[in-house]
């Protein structure tokens, strides 16, 4: 199961639904362009159905500005506001 973790405070979410979304102003909710972090896209991680005993179902970043490192197990990246770790 994938995990998205904001490095500064450990906030984020986990789940089997991973979407790289591109917002072009034409498609409501963004256009799905992949399933891993991509520069220029927002990354949304969560559950397909509602989270059990949770107050949220997903977490989405602001647009990714830079991929800083990548291994077989994880990808580290930056957005305008934060640094994240995505665990595959």
N, C-alpha and C positions, 0 to 999 in steps of 0.2 A: 504494500500500500504506500502510495506517495505521501511525502510530507513537505510542507512549505513552512519555513521558519524564518522569522525576522530576527536577524542577528543581535540587534541591540537589546531586545527584551524577551526573546524566546516565544513571542506571540506568533500565531499562524494557524494552520489547520492541516488535516490529513484526509485522505480519501482516495477512492479509485477513479474519480473523475478529474482529469487534468486537461485544461484547455488553454492554448495560447490564442488570445483574442486580439484582433486588429480592429480598431475603431476608426472608421472613415467618415462618420457623420451621416452615412446613408443607411446602414444596417442597424436597427435597434438591437441592443445587446451585444453588438460586435460580431465580427466575422471569424469563425473558427479557422485557424490556419495551421495548427499543429498541436502537439501534446507534450511539449517540453518548452522551457524558457527560450524566447527568441527576442532579439533586439527589436524595439519598436512596438512590441506587443505587451499586453497585460497578461499575467498568468493567474488563472483561477484554479484552485484546488479545493475539492470537497466531495460530497456524496451525491449520488444520483437521486436518492430519496432523502427525506429529512433525517438529520442526525439524531441518533438515539440519546435521550437525556441531555441534549445540547441546546444552547440558545442561538446557535447559528448552523448553517448548512454548508458554508464555503468561505473561502478567503480569497480576495483578488488584489493583486498589486497594481500600482500605477505603471505606466509604460516602462519597460526595461531599457536602460540606456547602455549597459555594458555587461558582457559575460566576462567575469574575472578569472574563473578557473573551472575546469571540467574533468571529472574522472568517470569511471564506469558506474560509480554508485551515486555521485552527487554533482550538482552544478551550482556554483556560487555566482551571483549576479547583483548588479546595482540598478536601482531606480533613481528618480530625481531625489527622493526623500530617504531611502533606506537601502540596506544591504541585506540580501536574503540567501538562504541555503535551501536548495530543492533536492530532496533525497528521493531517488527513484524507487 
